[in-house]
Structures are given as C-alpha cells and as structure tokens.
C-alpha cells in the first residue's frame, strides 16, 4: 500500500472478522479477515465505533473520510451508492440510468468496491428486486443479513 501513514485495525463483527485500513487519515478499505499487524488510530477507532453502532441496530451518521482507490467511473458509482439511504435499495439499472451507464458496468464497480458496508453496495439489487452477488465474505447470505439489519435500524 502506498502512502506515508498506513494503519489497520481488525475486530470481530456479526458477519465475521473485519479489518479497516487507513492511509494518510482516510479509510481506503474494509476487508474480511484479520490483519497481521494492528495499529489503532483515532480514525480507525471511529470506524470501529461506527460499525459497532450499525451492527447494534442504530443508524449512525457517516462522517468518516472515505477515499477508495478506483477509476473515475468507479468513484461516481460508489458516490451514488453512498446516497442510497439505509434500509432502502436501488437497482443496477436505476443507478445506470442515473449515471448514463449500463447495469453491468454498475455491477462491476460494485464488485470492486474496496470499502463495503461503509460504501453500501449491499443496497444495490437486480431490476426485479432479486438479490444478486455480494463481494463480501458470505456472498448473498451476507447481503441478506445486512439488508434485514437495516430494516430494523433506529
């Protein structure tokens, strides 16, 4: 990873062990699994707190500085995904129409999302409402869990 200040924090969650990575005071990834070396920073503690609130059934406000590495198109898709409110979904086709693209391109960008949960690609579904793939561990089963959790958020 490039950057002068890289830190990772791993923790347990209802969907498995997660690791959040920070580079130069920006969150750049969230991965399943445990990092070999953990370094706690104020930003990583805040990301952990946000995720704990989310998993505890609350609707925390997103204030974390997210800087996912990706193409200009991927950045546009990920920004559009962050605009989908908790507990709601949009289809790949709806996002494609909004961005002047194609549903498959939206799906490809979702699949490359380096910060799942915080950039909530689990809220993107097929045109008919069916749940399609999810890049996180557990695939569609995890997507179902997250969408059901969001239906109960307070």
C-alpha positions, 0 to 999 in steps of 0.5 A, spaced: 500 500 500 502 506 498 502 512 502 506 515 508 501 513 514 498 506 513 494 503 519 489 497 520 485 495 525 481 488 525 475 486 530 470 481 530 463 483 527 456 479 526 458 477 519 465 475 521 472 478 522 473 485 519 479 489 518 479 497 516 485 500 513 487 507 513 492 511 509 494 518 510 487 519 515 482 516 510 479 509 510 481 506 503 478 499 505 474 494 509 476 487 508 474 480 511 479 477 515 484 479 520 490 483 519 497 481 521 499 487 524 494 492 528 495 499 529 489 503 532 488 510 530 483 515 532 480 514 525 480 507 525 477 507 532 471 511 529 470 506 524 470 501 529 465 505 533 461 506 527 460 499 525 459 497 532 453 502 532 450 499 525 451 492 527 447 494 534 441 496 530 442 504 530 443 508 524 449 512 525 451 518 521 457 517 516 462 522 517 468 518 516 473 520 510 472 515 505 477 515 499 477 508 495 482 507 490 478 506 483 477 509 476 473 515 475 467 511 473 468 507 479 468 513 484 461 516 481 458 509 482 460 508 489 458 516 490 451 514 488 451 508 492 453 512 498 446 516 497 442 510 497 439 511 504 439 505 509 434 500 509 432 502 502 435 499 495 436 501 488 437 497 482 443 496 477 439 499 472 436 505 476 443 507 478 445 506 470 440 510 468 442 515 473 449 515 471 448 514 463 451 507 464 449 500 463 447 495 469 453 491 468 458 496 468 454 498 475 455 491 477 462 491 476 464 497 480 460 494 485 464 488 485 470 492 486 468 496 491 474 496 496 470 499 502 463 495 503 458 496 508 461 503 509 460 504 501 453 500 501 453 496 495 449 491 499 443 496 497 444 495 490 439 489 487 437 486 480 431 490 476 426 485 479 428 486 486 432 479 486 438 479 490 444 478 486 452 477 488 455 480 494 463 481 494 463 480 501 465 474 505 458 470 505 456 472 498 448 473 498 447 470 505 451 476 507 447 481 503 441 478 506 443 479 513 445 486 512 439 488 508 434 485 514 439 489 519 437 495 516 430 494 516 430 494 523 435 500 524 433 506 529 
